[in-house]
Amino acid sequence: MLRALGEHTLRGGQFRMRQYDPRLVVPGGPIGAYIMRNKIDVTIWSLEEITRKISEWPTEFNIVSIRSSDVPPKLYGAFEKHRRNYKNIIVECFDDLTLPRAGLIMPSHEHIQRILMWTKGKDKIAVHCTAGISRSAAVAYLIACQQTSPKKALGLFEPAIHCPNRLILELGVEILKDESVLSEYTEWFERTYGQY
């Protein structure tokens, strides 16, 4: 889990902030707050954020790399170049779709099942897609649902940032055989944004 480097408390003990090892958490980021709050070892990243992170210093990440069919392969070069800066990686290629579109790759049962099987028993899981908004959010939520209840896993989402891919969530329900994965998400979505 995360290593605390120190604590700061304001007068009266009303505010407490812990400092965490910056190699494991983006300080001040919504994702870091999620990990500290819920003790689930999953983070969501955009391609730009994760490549910058692994380029700067070593991490202990097990990376789930969700790639887009229309992104040039050279943009994924940091993973090869900085291979020593993370533990392990699984690569899946599918696009951010809920309906088929010519020339693009639909998320499939097989894609999601491979990811969920690969992440079982792993810690410090960093999930990225191109933008860090839809595919990575959905996959990270499903991974978190393997570690805790769907209700607690919802703590992963930062409403101003994340909008999980609905098809990926539906595939996850089939694989995990747990309807509450989608029903809890739908209730959260309606509370947060209004009717689905």
N, C-alpha and C positions, 0 to 999 in steps of 0.2 A: 504494500500500500504506500501511501504518500508519507514522506518523512518531514516532520515539522522542524523548521530551522529555529524558530523562536516565536514568542507570543508578545503582543502589545495590548495593554489594557488602559483605557482612559479612566479619569477620576470617577469613582463611584462604581466601577466595574460594569458599566452599562454596555460598553462596546469592547469586543475582543476580536482581534484579528490575528490569525496565525500566518506565519510566512512558511511557504512550502518550497521544496527544492525546485528551482526553475527549470530543471531538465525534465521534470515530470508534469508540470502544470504551467499553463500560460497565466502569469500573474494578473489578477484583476479581470480575467476573462470569464464569461458566463459558464464556460465548460469547466474551468477549474472550480468555480463555486459549486457546480453540480456534483463533482466528485467528492468534495469535502463534505457536502450536506448528506449525500446518500450512500457513500462508501461503495459505489459501483465503479469498477475500474475500466470504464469505457469513455472515450472522448471522441468528439466530432471535429473534423478539420476540412478545410478546402485544400485543393491541390497546392495552391500558392503557400498556404500556412504550413502544411506538413513538409513541403520541400525546403522551406526556409528553416524550419525546426531541425530537421535531420542534417542540414548543411552546416548549421552553426555549432552543434555539439552532440556528443553521444546521448542516446536515449535508451530506455529499456523497452521500447515499444514493440508490440506485436502488431504489425500494420495490416489492415484490411484495405487494399487498394482497389477502389471501384473506378474503372476507367471508361471513358466515353469513346465510341467508335470513331467520332469525328475530331478527336483531339490528336494532333501530331505526336507520334511516339517520342520525339526528342524532348517534349515537355515533361516526360516521366524519367528523364536521364538522371536526376538526382538520386533516385532509388538505387541505381547501379553504382553511381559514382561514390555514394556515401553508405555503401552496404554495411560497413562496420558500425554505423551509428544507430542501428536498431537491431532487435533480436531476430525477427522473422517476418515474413510477408506472404500473404495470399493475394493473388491478382485475379480479379474477375472483370470482364468487359461487358457492360450493358448500358443502355442509354436511359435517360430519365423520361420514361414513357408509362402511360397507363393504357393506351390503345396502340395497336400496331401502326407503324409509319414506314413507308418504303425507304430502304437503305439504312435503317437503324435497327439496333438489337434490343428486343424486349427483355425485361427482367424475367427470369424463369424460375420455376421450382428448383431446378438443379443448381442454378447460381446461388440461391439463398441457402439451400440445404448444405452445399459445400462450405459456405462461409460459416454457418452456424456450427457445423461439425468441427471445423478447423479451430474455432475460437473456444470450444469447450475446454475447460481446465486451464486456459491461458489468462494471464493478468496483463495489465497495462496495454489494453487494446485501443489502438488509434484507428478510427475509421475515417477514410477520406473519399470524397468524390471530387468533381470539378469545382463546385461552388461551396460545398459543405452545408447545403440547405435541405435537399430532398432525399436523394438516394442514401447518402451517408447517415442522415438523421433516422431514416426508417430502419436501416440495417443496425445501427447502434442501439436503437430501441429494442429490436428483436434480440440482440445479444444480451442486453440488460435484462430482458424478460426471462432469460435462461438463468440469471443470477438472483433475481428478486421478483416480486409481484409486479404485474403490469402497472398497477397504481403507483408504486414507488418508482418504477422505471420512467414514468412520465416526467419525473424531476429532471430528466436529461434535456428536455426541450426548453429553449429560450424562445418565447412566443414571437419576439421581433425578428428572429433569425430563422428558426426551423419550421419547415412545412413538409413533413414526411410523405414520401411517395405512397399513395394509397394501394397500388397494386402490390408493392413489396410487402406492405403490412398484411394484405390478404394472403399472399403466399406464405408469410410467416405463421399466420393462424393455422393454415393447413399443416405445415411442418411441425409446429409446436403442439398442435392439437389442443389449442386453448382459445376459445372464442373471446375470453375476456381481454386478450391482447388487443383486439379491434374494438370491442365495446368500451373499454376504459379509455382508449384513444379518442373514440368518437365523442364520448361524454366530455373529455377534456377539451377537445376542439370546439364543441358547442358552447361550453362555459367561457372559453377564451375568445372565440371569434363570432359566435352566433350559430345559427342552424347550418348544418353541413350541406 
